[in-house]
Amino acid sequence: MEYNPYDPLLQEDEIRPFRKLFTVESSFMACEGYFQNERTISFRRYAVSYIEENSKCEDFDAFVPYLAMNYFDRFISMHKLPEVISSNKEENAILLVICCLTIAWKMRIRSFNVELFLTERNLQFNRNQVKEMELHILNSLRWRMRSLTPICFVGYFIPLLRLPRSSQQLNRRPV
Amino acid sequence: MEKYKLGKVIGIGAYGIVHRGLNLETNQIVAIKRFYTFDCKNGVPYTTIQEISMLIEMYHINIVKLLDVISNTKNEWYIIFEYLDLDLEKYMVTYLKDSMEKHTIKYIMHQILSGVMYCHKHRIMHRDLTPDKLLIDLNASVVKIADFGMARAFDFPLRAYSPEVVTTWYRAPEILLGSPVYTTAVDVWSVGCIFAKMLTRQNLFAGASKNEHLRKIFSIMGTPNERTWPGVTSLPYYPAGLPEYYPENLEEFFPDLEPAGVDLLSEMLCMNPARRISAHRALQHAYFKKKKRKEKKEKKMMILDPIEEEKEEEDDDDP
């Protein structure tokens, strides 16, 4: 099932789903102090621009870069950078950012093709390296890739704004 | 894998080898499924990512909890599950000795359907429900479904590796007929077959080969045609030259089953998947409504006693 941020997993009979959402949300956040960490702040800045640049495509999906950043933040705030490419530290860091992005794509779109993604962008990584880095990320984040983010709460808050009926219709796939 | 100790092999299935195991940090006994899998020309397959990340967030009392996933670069996968040592297959042999346990069967059916409904609501199919995928916790009187979503997560083809290992007797006719797409209705069919098996302890549609199996289904449920199931005759494995069977009266196969139960069973075993009852609707079926007050006290159920006695009170007023 594709990742749909408006459809978090809830029990049928959950009367107050929001209590559950709040507790679950914390497990999809970067660890405390991460955004003040000087060491990671420049790496993060790099990741943001790289992900923004490389998620551009014909059928752009706004959740893909957002999800990819969520994976990046959680990963880098809690884990050491795995050495998939030991010969070149910089390449290794780029590969991490790319794999956050490929996982995010795969969560949203079935037809995503890694090979095509790499060749279109002239990236020199092979698919084994991609697979290995993806596995590192997936295992480190304990396969919790259906991130619960503030977007999941949008449906709850919209009716509270008392907007006219016509504008309450959410665009479920904003572009 | 340092976190777990691999114990003895407890099963070999289509997915791989299942070990008993121990979580060394928590001392919890777990089941460890070991896989060797797929080519990764597209990195980790999207189905695996989507399905596992879904399964890891699922919490339902009637679903075996997926606890952990460990994979390494050698392409070995370990999926860690809750462990229960009794399954419905063994349970039927040991505990469901005579047809007296009508309550127990109803109670088990309700739990199976609840678990199935939860997964279907999240658009997750099982595709291979059999009695040995239904684990039983005797202490808590709970039935839990194992391996939900695994067929898709690991892209296992739906065919028997060998008849001894994987049984096809619970498989829906649309799968047997080679339909290229199928829906959550395949699981409802399997639950129907499991229902039948619990009632008589025999497989309703047992056949030595696939054709034999299909013929058996047709001979009881009636040969499907374009009128009862539009499109059926053009499915790849629609057998030519089979006699046109008329549907049998299911009541005759299950003389001890109450009429509501027969009705539910026939709705679950509806040949046309589009017209088959959903798990959600099945749970609202008259079969699960409480009938008479005295029935509740009638007989102490064998080990699997309903724990939802109070909840059932609500239904007392229903006809």
Interface residues (C-beta under 8 A of the other chain):
Chain A: M1 E2 Y3 L9 Q11 E12 C99 T102 I103 K106 M107 I109 R110 F112 N113 V114 E115 R127 N128 V130 K131 E132 E134 L135 L138 N139 R142 W143 R144 M145 R146
Chain B: C40 K41 N42 G43 V44 Y46 I49 Q50 E51 I52 S53 M54 I56 E57 M58 Y59 H60 D68 V69 I70 S71 N72 T73 M117 Y118 K121 H122 R123 I124
